[in-house]
Amino acid sequence: MSDIATNRRALHEYHILARYEAGMELKGTEVKSIRSGFATLNGAFARVENAEVWLYGADIQPYARASAEQHEPKRQRRLLLNHSEINKLFEATTVGGHTLVALRMYWKGHRVKIELGVGEGKQAHDKRNTIKQKTEKREADREVAKFNKRHG
């Protein structure tokens, strides 16, 4: 499973409560464009509408060598999930403050998959705590590496 695109901002903005894997309904030019590396998930999110899950805000740039038919870069795309998973996502998003965020897009075999996260928005102090924890971990890792370099 190789990553195509990741939404690094989502982990900064949201507490991820649950993760789901979904397939995507794509056009041929979109698959070619993804293979060329022209996909981003910045600001991408999903919604449950009429017992279907739709992905909004995912940017797949047009394929340059396409002949006649071309796709819209930021069109909404249907996500493929089981009925029971759709019901779970619907129940999770009806809770106030919870949303579906696209975390990463990746290849699984020859299919494109999306990892969705049920996220709860972080407050400003939560974001500061996250940054503080990352900084402390980075400094601790540096000290361990320095110690191992001297004594190893």
N, CA, C and O atoms as a GROMACS GRO file, in nm:
protein
  608
    1MET      N    1   0.084  -0.119   0.000
    1MET     CA    2   0.000   0.000   0.000
    1MET      C    3   0.088   0.124   0.000
    1MET      O    4   0.150   0.158   0.100
    2SER      N    5   0.091   0.191  -0.112
    2SER     CA    6   0.171   0.312  -0.121
    2SER      C    7   0.080   0.434  -0.119
    2SER      O    8  -0.023   0.438  -0.187
    3ASP      N    9   0.119   0.533  -0.041
    3ASP     CA   10   0.039   0.655  -0.030
    3ASP      C   11   0.047   0.738  -0.157
    3ASP      O   12   0.154   0.754  -0.215
    4ILE      N   13  -0.066   0.789  -0.198
    4ILE     CA   14  -0.074   0.881  -0.311
    4ILE      C   15  -0.070   1.023  -0.257
    4ILE      O   16   0.007   1.108  -0.302
    5ALA      N   17  -0.156   1.048  -0.158
    5ALA     CA   18  -0.166   1.181  -0.097
    5ALA      C   19  -0.208   1.167   0.048
    5ALA      O   20  -0.283   1.075   0.083
    6THR      N   21  -0.161   1.258   0.133
    6THR     CA   22  -0.202   1.258   0.272
    6THR      C   23  -0.252   1.398   0.310
    6THR      O   24  -0.210   1.498   0.252
    7ASN      N   25  -0.342   1.402   0.406
    7ASN     CA   26  -0.396   1.527   0.456
    7ASN      C   27  -0.334   1.550   0.593
    7ASN      O   28  -0.396   1.518   0.695
    8ARG      N   29  -0.214   1.604   0.596
    8ARG     CA   30  -0.141   1.622   0.722
    8ARG      C   31  -0.210   1.724   0.811
    8ARG      O   32  -0.200   1.717   0.934
    9ARG      N   33  -0.279   1.817   0.752
    9ARG     CA   34  -0.348   1.921   0.829
    9ARG      C   35  -0.461   1.864   0.914
    9ARG      O   36  -0.493   1.917   1.020
   10ALA      N   37  -0.522   1.754   0.867
   10ALA     CA   38  -0.636   1.695   0.937
   10ALA      C   39  -0.596   1.647   1.076
   10ALA      O   40  -0.673   1.662   1.171
   11LEU      N   41  -0.477   1.590   1.089
   11LEU     CA   42  -0.432   1.540   1.219
   11LEU      C   43  -0.402   1.656   1.314
   11LEU      O   44  -0.406   1.639   1.436
   12HIS      N   45  -0.372   1.772   1.260
   12HIS     CA   46  -0.349   1.891   1.342
   12HIS      C   47  -0.481   1.954   1.386
   12HIS      O   48  -0.491   2.006   1.497
   13GLU      N   49  -0.581   1.949   1.301
   13GLU     CA   50  -0.707   2.016   1.326
   13GLU      C   51  -0.810   1.932   1.402
   13GLU      O   52  -0.900   1.987   1.465
   14TYR      N   53  -0.797   1.797   1.397
   14TYR     CA   54  -0.900   1.710   1.452
   14TYR      C   55  -0.841   1.599   1.539
   14TYR      O   56  -0.730   1.552   1.515
   15HIS      N   57  -0.918   1.558   1.641
   15HIS     CA   58  -0.893   1.433   1.713
   15HIS      C   59  -0.961   1.326   1.629
   15HIS      O   60  -1.082   1.333   1.607
   16ILE      N   61  -0.887   1.227   1.582
   16ILE     CA   62  -0.946   1.121   1.500
   16ILE      C   63  -0.998   1.012   1.593
   16ILE      O   64  -0.920   0.950   1.667
   17LEU      N   65  -1.128   0.989   1.590
   17LEU     CA   66  -1.192   0.894   1.679
   17LEU      C   67  -1.202   0.754   1.618
   17LEU      O   68  -1.191   0.654   1.689
   18ALA      N   69  -1.224   0.746   1.487
   18ALA     CA   70  -1.235   0.617   1.418
   18ALA      C   71  -1.189   0.635   1.275
   18ALA      O   72  -1.198   0.744   1.218
   19ARG      N   73  -1.139   0.526   1.216
   19ARG     CA   74  -1.090   0.529   1.078
   19ARG      C   75  -1.164   0.424   0.996
   19ARG      O   76  -1.193   0.315   1.044
   20TYR      N   77  -1.194   0.460   0.871
   20TYR     CA   78  -1.264   0.371   0.779
   20TYR      C   79  -1.193   0.373   0.644
   20TYR      O   80  -1.138   0.475   0.603
   21GLU      N   81  -1.196   0.261   0.576
   21GLU     CA   82  -1.140   0.251   0.441
   21GLU      C   83  -1.255   0.249   0.342
   21GLU      O   84  -1.352   0.175   0.359
   22ALA      N   85  -1.243   0.330   0.237
   22ALA     CA   86  -1.348   0.338   0.135
   22ALA      C   87  -1.285   0.336  -0.004
   22ALA      O   88  -1.176   0.389  -0.024
   23GLY      N   89  -1.355   0.276  -0.098
   23GLY     CA   90  -1.314   0.283  -0.237
   23GLY      C   91  -1.367   0.412  -0.297
   23GLY      O   92  -1.450   0.480  -0.238
   24MET      N   93  -1.317   0.444  -0.416
   24MET     CA   94  -1.362   0.567  -0.484
   24MET      C   95  -1.411   0.533  -0.623
   24MET      O   96  -1.355   0.448  -0.691
   25GLU      N   97  -1.516   0.603  -0.664
   25GLU     CA   98  -1.567   0.590  -0.800
   25GLU      C   99  -1.496   0.697  -0.884
   25GLU      O  100  -1.520   0.816  -0.866
   26LEU      N  101  -1.410   0.653  -0.976
   26LEU     CA  102  -1.327   0.746  -1.053
   26LEU      C  103  -1.350   0.728  -1.203
   26LEU      O  104  -1.394   0.623  -1.249
   27LYS      N  105  -1.317   0.833  -1.277
   27LYS     CA  106  -1.316   0.826  -1.423
   27LYS      C  107  -1.176   0.786  -1.467
   27LYS      O  108  -1.081   0.792  -1.389
   28GLY      N  109  -1.163   0.744  -1.591
   28GLY     CA  110  -1.035   0.698  -1.644
   28GLY      C  111  -0.926   0.804  -1.639
   28GLY      O  112  -0.811   0.774  -1.606
   29THR      N  113  -0.961   0.928  -1.673
   29THR     CA  114  -0.860   1.034  -1.672
   29THR      C  115  -0.815   1.066  -1.529
   29THR      O  116  -0.702   1.109  -1.508
   30GLU      N  117  -0.904   1.044  -1.432
   30GLU     CA  118  -0.866   1.067  -1.293
   30GLU      C  119  -0.764   0.964  -1.247
   30GLU      O  120  -0.669   0.998  -1.176
   31VAL      N  121  -0.782   0.840  -1.286
   31VAL     CA  122  -0.687   0.735  -1.249
   31VAL      C  123  -0.550   0.765  -1.312
   31VAL      O  124  -0.448   0.751  -1.245
   32LYS      N  125  -0.549   0.805  -1.437
   32LYS     CA  126  -0.423   0.839  -1.504
   32LYS      C  127  -0.354   0.956  -1.434
   32LYS      O  128  -0.232   0.955  -1.416
   33SER      N  129  -0.432   1.055  -1.395
   33SER     CA  130  -0.377   1.171  -1.326
   33SER      C  131  -0.322   1.132  -1.189
   33SER      O  132  -0.217   1.182  -1.147
   34ILE      N  133  -0.392   1.043  -1.117
   34ILE     CA  134  -0.344   0.996  -0.987
   34ILE      C  135  -0.214   0.920  -1.004
   34ILE      O  136  -0.121   0.937  -0.925
   35ARG      N  137  -0.205   0.836  -1.107
   35ARG     CA  138  -0.081   0.761  -1.134
   35ARG      C  139   0.035   0.856  -1.163
   35ARG      O  140   0.150   0.825  -1.133
   36SER      N  141   0.005   0.972  -1.220
   36SER     CA  142   0.108   1.072  -1.250
   36SER      C  143   0.144   1.154  -1.127
   36SER      O  144   0.240   1.231  -1.131
   37GLY      N  145   0.067   1.141  -1.018
   37GLY     CA  146   0.098   1.211  -0.893
   37GLY      C  147   0.033   1.347  -0.879
   37GLY      O  148   0.086   1.433  -0.809
   38PHE      N  149  -0.080   1.370  -0.945
   38PHE     CA  150  -0.145   1.501  -0.940
   38PHE      C  151  -0.272   1.499  -0.857
   38PHE      O  152  -0.377   1.546  -0.902
   39ALA      N  153  -0.263   1.445  -0.734
   39ALA     CA  154  -0.380   1.442  -0.644
   39ALA      C  155  -0.341   1.500  -0.509
   39ALA      O  156  -0.233   1.473  -0.458
   40THR      N  157  -0.431   1.580  -0.452
   40THR     CA  158  -0.410   1.635  -0.318
   40THR      C  159  -0.539   1.622  -0.238
   40THR      O  160  -0.649   1.623  -0.295
   41LEU      N  161  -0.525   1.610  -0.107
   41LEU     CA  162  -0.639   1.597  -0.017
   41LEU      C  163  -0.654   1.714   0.079
   41LEU      O  164  -0.730   1.705   0.175
   42ASN      N  165  -0.583   1.823   0.056
   42ASN     CA  166  -0.591   1.937   0.147
   42ASN      C  167  -0.733   1.991   0.152
   42ASN      O  168  -0.788   2.034   0.050
   43GLY      N  169  -0.792   1.988   0.270
   43GLY     CA  170  -0.928   2.040   0.287
   43GLY      C  171  -1.036   1.943   0.243
   43GLY      O  172  -1.152   1.983   0.233
   44ALA      N  173  -1.004   1.818   0.215
   44ALA     CA  174  -1.104   1.722   0.169
   44ALA      C  175  -1.183   1.667   0.286
   44ALA      O  176  -1.128   1.639   0.393
   45PHE      N  177  -1.313   1.650   0.265
   45PHE     CA  178  -1.401   1.596   0.367
   45PHE      C  179  -1.510   1.515   0.299
   45PHE      O  180  -1.525   1.520   0.176
   46ALA      N  181  -1.586   1.440   0.377
   46ALA     CA  182  -1.693   1.357   0.321
   46ALA      C  183  -1.823   1.387   0.394
   46ALA      O  184  -1.824   1.435   0.507
   47ARG      N  185  -1.933   1.358   0.326
   47ARG     CA  186  -2.067   1.374   0.383
   47ARG      C  187  -2.151   1.252   0.347
   47ARG      O  188  -2.132   1.191   0.242
   48VAL      N  189  -2.243   1.217   0.435
   48VAL     CA  190  -2.339   1.111   0.407
   48VAL      C  191  -2.467   1.179   0.360
   48VAL      O  192  -2.528   1.257   0.433
   49GLU      N  193  -2.507   1.149   0.234
   49GLU     CA  194  -2.626   1.209   0.175
   49GLU      C  195  -2.705   1.100   0.104
   49GLU      O  196  -2.651   1.031   0.017
   50ASN      N  197  -2.831   1.084   0.139
   50ASN     CA  198  -2.920   0.985   0.075
   50ASN      C  199  -2.860   0.845   0.074
   50ASN      O  200  -2.859   0.778  -0.030
   51ALA      N  201  -2.811   0.801   0.186
   51ALA     CA  202  -2.752   0.667   0.203
   51ALA      C  203  -2.631   0.644   0.112
   51ALA      O  204  -2.601   0.530   0.077
   52GLU      N  205  -2.563   0.751   0.075
   52GLU     CA  206  -2.438   0.743  -0.002
   52GLU      C  207  -2.338   0.837   0.063
   52GLU      O  208  -2.376   0.937   0.124
   53VAL      N  209  -2.210   0.805   0.048
   53VAL     CA  210  -2.105   0.890   0.104
   53VAL      C  211  -2.035   0.959  -0.013
   53VAL      O  212  -1.994   0.893  -0.109
   54TRP      N  213  -2.021   1.090  -0.005
   54TRP     CA  214  -1.960   1.171  -0.110
   54TRP      C  215  -1.836   1.241  -0.057
   54TRP      O  216  -1.835   1.291   0.056
   55LEU      N  217  -1.732   1.244  -0.138
   55LEU     CA  218  -1.607   1.312  -0.104
   55LEU      C  219  -1.605   1.449  -0.170
   55LEU      O  220  -1.626   1.460  -0.291
   56TYR      N  221  -1.579   1.553  -0.092
   56TYR     CA  222  -1.573   1.690  -0.142
   56TYR      C  223  -1.432   1.744  -0.121
   56TYR      O  224  -1.364   1.708  -0.024
   57GLY      N  225  -1.388   1.830  -0.211
   57GLY     CA  226  -1.264   1.904  -0.192
   57GLY      C  227  -1.136   1.830  -0.230
   57GLY      O  228  -1.029   1.889  -0.222
   58ALA      N  229  -1.144   1.706  -0.271
   58ALA     CA  230  -1.024   1.635  -0.316
   58ALA      C  231  -0.989   1.688  -0.454
   58ALA      O  232  -1.076   1.695  -0.542
   59ASP      N  233  -0.865   1.724  -0.474
   59ASP     CA  234  -0.822   1.787  -0.598
   59ASP      C  235  -0.741   1.687  -0.681
   59ASP      O  236  -0.630   1.650  -0.643
   60ILE      N  237  -0.797   1.645  -0.794
   60ILE     CA  238  -0.727   1.560  -0.889
   60ILE      C  239  -0.717   1.640  -1.018
   60ILE      O  240  -0.816   1.658  -1.089
   61GLN      N  241  -0.597   1.685  -1.048
   61GLN     CA  242  -0.576   1.772  -1.163
   61GLN      C  243  -0.606   1.700  -1.294
   61GLN      O  244  -0.590   1.578  -1.302
   62PRO      N  245  -0.650   1.773  -1.397
   62PRO     CA  246  -0.679   1.709  -1.526
   62PRO      C  247  -0.555   1.642  -1.585
   62PRO      O  248  -0.442   1.688  -1.567
   63TYR      N  249  -0.579   1.533  -1.654
   63TYR     CA  250  -0.472   1.458  -1.718
   63TYR      C  251  -0.433   1.528  -1.848
   63TYR      O  252  -0.517   1.548  -1.935
   64ALA      N  253  -0.308   1.565  -1.859
   64ALA     CA  254  -0.262   1.649  -1.970
   64ALA      C  255  -0.277   1.580  -2.106
   64ALA      O  256  -0.305   1.647  -2.205
   65ARG      N  257  -0.257   1.449  -2.111
   65ARG     CA  258  -0.256   1.380  -2.240
   65ARG      C  259  -0.391   1.319  -2.276
   65ARG      O  260  -0.399   1.236  -2.366
   66ALA      N  261  -0.498   1.359  -2.205
   66ALA     CA  262  -0.632   1.308  -2.237
   66ALA      C  263  -0.678   1.363  -2.371
   66ALA      O  264  -0.647   1.477  -2.407
   67SER      N  265  -0.753   1.282  -2.445
   67SER     CA  266  -0.797   1.325  -2.578
   67SER      C  267  -0.918   1.418  -2.569
   67SER      O  268  -0.900   1.540  -2.568
   68ALA      N  269  -1.038   1.366  -2.562
   68ALA     CA  270  -1.155   1.451  -2.569
   68ALA      C  271  -1.218   1.476  -2.433
   68ALA      O  272  -1.241   1.591  -2.396
   69GLU      N  273  -1.245   1.372  -2.358
   69GLU     CA  274  -1.317   1.386  -2.232
   69GLU      C  275  -1.222   1.416  -2.118
   69GLU      O  276  -1.122   1.346  -2.099
   70GLN      N  277  -1.253   1.518  -2.042
   70GLN     CA  278  -1.170   1.559  -1.928
   70GLN      C  279  -1.259   1.569  -1.805
   70GLN      O  280  -1.380   1.591  -1.818
   71HIS      N  281  -1.203   1.553  -1.686
   71HIS     CA  282  -1.281   1.561  -1.563
   71HIS      C  283  -1.260   1.695  -1.494
   71HIS      O  284  -1.162   1.765  -1.522
   72GLU      N  285  -1.352   1.730  -1.405
   72GLU     CA  286  -1.338   1.851  -1.324
   72GLU      C  287  -1.244   1.820  -1.208
   72GLU      O  288  -1.259   1.714  -1.145
   73PRO      N  289  -1.150   1.907  -1.176
   73PRO     CA  290  -1.052   1.877  -1.071
   73PRO      C  291  -1.113   1.857  -0.933
   73PRO      O  292  -1.072   1.766  -0.861
   74LYS      N  293  -1.208   1.940  -0.893
   74LYS     CA  294  -1.261   1.933  -0.756
   74LYS      C  295  -1.406   1.884  -0.753
   74LYS      O  296  -1.482   1.927  -0.666
   75ARG      N  297  -1.443   1.797  -0.843
   75ARG     CA  298  -1.580   1.747  -0.844
   75ARG      C  299  -1.604   1.657  -0.724
   75ARG      O  300  -1.509   1.604  -0.666
   76GLN      N  301  -1.730   1.641  -0.686
   76GLN     CA  302  -1.761   1.549  -0.577
   76GLN      C  303  -1.755   1.407  -0.631
   76GLN      O  304  -1.798   1.380  -0.743
   77ARG      N  305  -1.701   1.317  -0.549
   77ARG     CA  306  -1.682   1.178  -0.591
   77ARG      C  307  -1.751   1.085  -0.492
   77ARG      O  308  -1.745   1.106  -0.371
   78ARG      N  309  -1.817   0.984  -0.545
   78ARG     CA  310  -1.887   0.889  -0.459
   78ARG      C  311  -1.788   0.791  -0.400
   78ARG      O  312  -1.699   0.740  -0.469
   79LEU      N  313  -1.802   0.766  -0.270
   79LEU     CA  314  -1.718   0.669  -0.202
   79LEU      C  315  -1.796   0.539  -0.187
   79LEU      O  316  -1.917   0.539  -0.165
   80LEU      N  317  -1.724   0.428  -0.200
   80LEU     CA  318  -1.786   0.296  -0.201
   80LEU      C  319  -1.765   0.229  -0.065
   80LEU      O  320  -1.652   0.196  -0.028
   81LEU      N  321  -1.874   0.211   0.008
   81LEU     CA  322  -1.872   0.150   0.141
   81LEU      C  323  -1.988   0.052   0.153
   81LEU      O  324  -2.085   0.059   0.077
   82ASN      N  325  -1.978  -0.039   0.250
   82ASN     CA  326  -2.090  -0.128   0.280
   82ASN      C  327  -2.201  -0.047   0.345
   82ASN      O  328  -2.178   0.059   0.402
   83HIS      N  329  -2.324  -0.099   0.334
   83HIS     CA  330  -2.440  -0.031   0.391
   83HIS      C  331  -2.425  -0.013   0.542
   83HIS      O  332  -2.462   0.091   0.596
   84SER      N  333  -2.371  -0.115   0.610
   84SER     CA  334  -2.353  -0.105   0.755
   84SER      C  335  -2.250   0.002   0.791
   84SER      O  336  -2.267   0.073   0.890
   85GLU      N  337  -2.144   0.015   0.711
   85GLU     CA  338  -2.044   0.120   0.735
   85GLU      C  339  -2.103   0.258   0.712
   85GLU      O  340  -2.073   0.352   0.785
   86ILE      N  341  -2.187   0.271   0.611
   86ILE     CA  342  -2.252   0.400   0.584
   86ILE      C  343  -2.341   0.438   0.702
   86ILE      O  344  -2.343   0.555   0.742
   87ASN      N  345  -2.413   0.341   0.757
   87ASN     CA  346  -2.497   0.370   0.874
   87ASN      C  347  -2.412   0.413   0.994
   87ASN      O  348  -2.450   0.505   1.066
   88LYS      N  349  -2.298   0.348   1.015
   88LYS     CA  350  -2.210   0.386   1.126
   88LYS      C  351  -2.157   0.528   1.107
   88LYS      O  352  -2.152   0.606   1.202
   89LEU      N  353  -2.119   0.561   0.984
   89LEU     CA  354  -2.070   0.696   0.956
   89LEU      C  355  -2.180   0.800   0.975
   89LEU      O  356  -2.155   0.909   1.027
   90PHE      N  357  -2.300   0.766   0.933
   90PHE     CA  358  -2.412   0.859   0.950
   90PHE      C  359  -2.438   0.885   1.098
   90PHE      O  360  -2.458   1.000   1.138
   91GLU      N  361  -2.438   0.778   1.179
   91GLU     CA  362  -2.459   0.794   1.323
   91GLU      C  363  -2.346   0.875   1.387
   91GLU      O  364  -2.370   0.956   1.477
   92ALA      N  365  -2.224   0.852   1.342
   92ALA     CA  366  -2.110   0.922   1.399
   92ALA      C  367  -2.114   1.071   1.366
   92ALA      O  368  -2.073   1.154   1.449
   93THR      N  369  -2.161   1.107   1.248
   93THR     CA  370  -2.161   1.248   1.209
   93THR      C  371  -2.282   1.324   1.261
   93THR      O  372  -2.284   1.447   1.255
   94THR      N  373  -2.384   1.253   1.310
   94THR     CA  374  -2.499   1.324   1.366
   94THR      C  375  -2.466   1.381   1.504
   94THR      O  376  -2.535   1.471   1.552
   95VAL      N  377  -2.360   1.329   1.567
   95VAL     CA  378  -2.315   1.384   1.695
   95VAL      C  379  -2.255   1.522   1.668
   95VAL      O  380  -2.178   1.539   1.574
   96GLY      N  381  -2.290   1.618   1.750
   96GLY     CA  382  -2.243   1.755   1.730
   96GLY      C  383  -2.092   1.766   1.734
   96GLY      O  384  -2.028   1.709   1.823
   97GLY      N  385  -2.035   1.838   1.639
   97GLY     CA  386  -1.891   1.861   1.638
   97GLY      C  387  -1.809   1.752   1.569
   97GLY      O  388  -1.687   1.764   1.561
   98HIS      N  389  -1.873   1.646   1.520
   98HIS     CA  390  -1.801   1.540   1.452
   98HIS      C  391  -1.815   1.556   1.301
   98HIS      O  392  -1.921   1.594   1.252
   99THR      N  393  -1.709   1.526   1.229
   99THR     CA  394  -1.709   1.537   1.084
   99THR      C  395  -1.628   1.424   1.023
   99THR      O  396  -1.549   1.359   1.093
  100LEU      N  397  -1.646   1.401   0.896
  100LEU     CA  398  -1.569   1.300   0.823
  100LEU      C  399  -1.458   1.371   0.746
  100LEU      O  400  -1.485   1.458   0.663
  101VAL      N  401  -1.335   1.334   0.774
  101VAL     CA  402  -1.220   1.397   0.713
  101VAL      C  403  -1.144   1.293   0.632
  101VAL      O  404  -1.124   1.181   0.678
  102ALA      N  405  -1.102   1.330   0.511
  102ALA     CA  406  -1.019   1.242   0.430
  102ALA      C  407  -0.876   1.252   0.483
  102ALA      O  408  -0.817   1.360   0.482
  103LEU      N  409  -0.820   1.139   0.529
  103LEU     CA  410  -0.686   1.139   0.588
  103LEU      C  411  -0.578   1.107   0.486
  103LEU      O  412  -0.475   1.174   0.482
  104ARG      N  413  -0.601   1.004   0.404
  104ARG     CA  414  -0.500   0.972   0.302
  104ARG      C  415  -0.563   0.896   0.188
  104ARG      O  416  -0.668   0.833   0.202
  105MET      N  417  -0.499   0.903   0.074
  105MET     CA  418  -0.538   0.831  -0.047
  105MET      C  419  -0.422   0.738  -0.080
  105MET      O  420  -0.307   0.780  -0.078
  106TYR      N  421  -0.452   0.613  -0.110
  106TYR     CA  422  -0.345   0.516  -0.133
  106TYR      C  423  -0.392   0.407  -0.230
  106TYR      O  424  -0.511   0.390  -0.256
  107TRP      N  425  -0.293   0.334  -0.282
  107TRP     CA  426  -0.320   0.220  -0.370
  107TRP      C  427  -0.333   0.095  -0.285
  107TRP      O  428  -0.252   0.073  -0.194
  108LYS      N  429  -0.432   0.015  -0.312
  108LYS     CA  430  -0.445  -0.118  -0.252
  108LYS      C  431  -0.467  -0.213  -0.368
  108LYS      O  432  -0.577  -0.224  -0.423
  109GLY      N  433  -0.359  -0.281  -0.406
  109GLY     CA  434  -0.364  -0.358  -0.530
  109GLY      C  435  -0.364  -0.258  -0.644
  109GLY      O  436  -0.276  -0.173  -0.654
  110HIS      N  437  -0.464  -0.269  -0.731
  110HIS     CA  438  -0.475  -0.174  -0.842
  110HIS      C  439  -0.591  -0.077  -0.822
  110HIS      O  440  -0.634  -0.011  -0.917
  111ARG      N  441  -0.642  -0.069  -0.700
  111ARG     CA  442  -0.755   0.018  -0.670
  111ARG      C  443  -0.711   0.135  -0.582
  111ARG      O  444  -0.619   0.123  -0.500
  112VAL      N  445  -0.777   0.248  -0.599
  112VAL     CA  446  -0.751   0.366  -0.518
  112VAL      C  447  -0.845   0.362  -0.398
  112VAL      O  448  -0.966   0.347  -0.414
  113LYS      N  449  -0.789   0.377  -0.279
  113LYS     CA  450  -0.867   0.377  -0.156
  113LYS      C  451  -0.847   0.509  -0.083
  113LYS      O  452  -0.745   0.576  -0.098
  114ILE      N  453  -0.948   0.543  -0.004
  114ILE     CA  454  -0.943   0.663   0.080
  114ILE      C  455  -0.959   0.619   0.225
  114ILE      O  456  -1.045   0.537   0.256
  115GLU      N  457  -0.876   0.674   0.313
  115GLU     CA  458  -0.893   0.650   0.455
  115GLU      C  459  -0.968   0.770   0.513
  115GLU      O  460  -0.918   0.882   0.511
  116LEU      N  461  -1.088   0.742   0.564
  116LEU     CA  462  -1.170   0.846   0.625
  116LEU      C  463  -1.154   0.839   0.776
  116LEU      O  464  -1.139   0.731   0.833
  117GLY      N  465  -1.157   0.953   0.839
  117GLY     CA  466  -1.151   0.958   0.984
  117GLY      C  467  -1.270   1.035   1.038
  117GLY      O  468  -1.305   1.141   0.986
  118VAL      N  469  -1.333   0.980   1.141
  118VAL     CA  470  -1.437   1.055   1.212
  118VAL      C  471  -1.362   1.146   1.308
  118VAL      O  472  -1.299   1.098   1.403
  119GLY      N  473  -1.369   1.274   1.284
  119GLY     CA  474  -1.290   1.369   1.360
  119GLY      C  475  -1.374   1.463   1.444
  119GLY      O  476  -1.485   1.501   1.407
  120GLU      N  477  -1.316   1.499   1.558
  120GLU     CA  478  -1.376   1.600   1.645
  120GLU      C  479  -1.278   1.717   1.648
  120GLU      O  480  -1.160   1.698   1.676
  121GLY      N  481  -1.327   1.836   1.620
  121GLY     CA  482  -1.240   1.952   1.610
  121GLY      C  483  -1.163   1.981   1.737
  121GLY      O  484  -1.217   1.972   1.848
  122LYS      N  485  -1.035   2.015   1.722
  122LYS     CA  486  -0.952   2.050   1.837
  122LYS      C  487  -0.968   2.197   1.871
  122LYS      O  488  -0.992   2.280   1.784
  123GLN      N  489  -0.956   2.227   1.998
  123GLN     CA  490  -0.953   2.365   2.044
  123GLN      C  491  -0.809   2.415   2.033
  123GLN      O  492  -0.717   2.336   2.009
  124ALA      N  493  -0.789   2.544   2.049
  124ALA     CA  494  -0.655   2.602   2.037
  124ALA      C  495  -0.558   2.543   2.138
  124ALA      O  496  -0.442   2.519   2.105
  125HIS      N  497  -0.603   2.519   2.261
  125HIS     CA  498  -0.512   2.464   2.362
  125HIS      C  499  -0.476   2.319   2.331
  125HIS      O  500  -0.367   2.274   2.365
  126ASP      N  501  -0.566   2.245   2.266
  126ASP     CA  502  -0.534   2.108   2.224
  126ASP      C  503  -0.424   2.109   2.119
  126ASP      O  504  -0.334   2.024   2.122
  127LYS      N  505  -0.431   2.204   2.027
  127LYS     CA  506  -0.330   2.214   1.922
  127LYS      C  507  -0.194   2.247   1.983
  127LYS      O  508  -0.091   2.192   1.941
  128ARG      N  509  -0.193   2.337   2.083
  128ARG     CA  510  -0.068   2.372   2.149
  128ARG      C  511  -0.009   2.251   2.221
  128ARG      O  512   0.112   2.229   2.218
  129ASN      N  513  -0.095   2.172   2.287
  129ASN     CA  514  -0.048   2.050   2.355
  129ASN      C  515   0.012   1.951   2.256
  129ASN      O  516   0.114   1.888   2.286
  130THR      N  517  -0.050   1.937   2.141
  130THR     CA  518   0.002   1.845   2.039
  130THR      C  519   0.140   1.890   1.992
  130THR      O  520   0.230   1.808   1.980
  131ILE      N  521   0.156   2.018   1.966
  131ILE     CA  522   0.285   2.071   1.923
  131ILE      C  523   0.390   2.052   2.032
  131ILE      O  524   0.504   2.016   2.002
  132LYS      N  525   0.352   2.075   2.158
  132LYS     CA  526   0.443   2.059   2.271
  132LYS      C  527   0.488   1.913   2.282
  132LYS      O  528   0.607   1.887   2.303
  133GLN      N  529   0.395   1.818   2.269
  133GLN     CA  530   0.429   1.676   2.278
  133GLN      C  531   0.523   1.635   2.164
  133GLN      O  532   0.617   1.559   2.186
  134LYS      N  533   0.497   1.684   2.043
  134LYS     CA  534   0.585   1.651   1.930
  134LYS      C  535   0.725   1.705   1.952
  134LYS      O  536   0.824   1.638   1.923
  135THR      N  537   0.735   1.828   2.004
  135THR     CA  538   0.865   1.889   2.030
  135THR      C  539   0.941   1.810   2.136
  135THR      O  540   1.060   1.785   2.121
  136GLU      N  541   0.872   1.772   2.244
  136GLU     CA  542   0.937   1.694   2.350
  136GLU      C  543   0.985   1.559   2.298
  136GLU      O  544   1.094   1.515   2.333
  137LYS      N  545   0.904   1.495   2.216
  137LYS     CA  546   0.943   1.365   2.160
  137LYS      C  547   1.064   1.380   2.069
  137LYS      O  548   1.156   1.298   2.073
  138ARG      N  549   1.064   1.483   1.986
  138ARG     CA  550   1.176   1.507   1.895
  138ARG      C  551   1.305   1.530   1.974
  138ARG      O  552   1.410   1.477   1.939
  139GLU      N  553   1.298   1.612   2.082
  139GLU     CA  554   1.416   1.639   2.164
  139GLU      C  555   1.464   1.513   2.235
  139GLU      O  556   1.585   1.490   2.244
  140ALA      N  557   1.372   1.432   2.285
  140ALA     CA  558   1.411   1.306   2.350
  140ALA      C  559   1.477   1.211   2.251
  140ALA      O  560   1.576   1.146   2.284
  141ASP      N  561   1.424   1.203   2.130
  141ASP     CA  562   1.484   1.117   2.027
  141ASP      C  563   1.625   1.164   1.991
  141ASP      O  564   1.714   1.083   1.968
  142ARG      N  565   1.644   1.296   1.987
  142ARG     CA  566   1.777   1.350   1.959
  142ARG      C  567   1.876   1.311   2.068
  142ARG      O  568   1.989   1.271   2.039
  143GLU      N  569   1.832   1.324   2.194
  143GLU     CA  570   1.920   1.288   2.305
  143GLU      C  571   1.955   1.139   2.303
  143GLU      O  572   2.070   1.103   2.329
  144VAL      N  573   1.860   1.055   2.273
  144VAL     CA  574   1.885   0.910   2.265
  144VAL      C  575   1.982   0.881   2.152
  144VAL      O  576   2.074   0.801   2.168
  145ALA      N  577   1.963   0.945   2.038
  145ALA     CA  578   2.053   0.925   1.924
  145ALA      C  579   2.194   0.974   1.957
  145ALA      O  580   2.292   0.908   1.922
  146LYS      N  581   2.205   1.089   2.025
  146LYS     CA  582   2.335   1.142   2.065
  146LYS      C  583   2.406   1.045   2.161
  146LYS      O  584   2.525   1.019   2.148
  147PHE      N  585   2.330   0.994   2.258
  147PHE     CA  586   2.386   0.897   2.354
  147PHE      C  587   2.433   0.771   2.282
  147PHE      O  588   2.543   0.721   2.308
  148ASN      N  589   2.350   0.719   2.193
  148ASN     CA  590   2.386   0.597   2.119
  148ASN      C  591   2.507   0.618   2.029
  148ASN      O  592   2.586   0.526   2.008
  149LYS      N  593   2.521   0.738   1.976
  149LYS     CA  594   2.635   0.767   1.889
  149LYS      C  595   2.765   0.767   1.969
  149LYS      O  596   2.868   0.720   1.920
  150ARG      N  597   2.759   0.822   2.094
  150ARG     CA  598   2.877   0.827   2.178
  150ARG      C  599   2.914   0.690   2.236
  150ARG      O  600   3.032   0.658   2.248
  151HIS      N  601   2.813   0.610   2.272
  151HIS     CA  602   2.837   0.484   2.341
  151HIS      C  603   2.811   0.361   2.256
  151HIS      O  604   2.809   0.249   2.308
  152GLY      N  605   2.792   0.378   2.130
  152GLY     CA  606   2.755   0.261   2.049
  152GLY      C  607   2.855   0.230   1.950
  152GLY      O  608   2.838   0.134   1.874
   0.00000   0.00000   0.00000
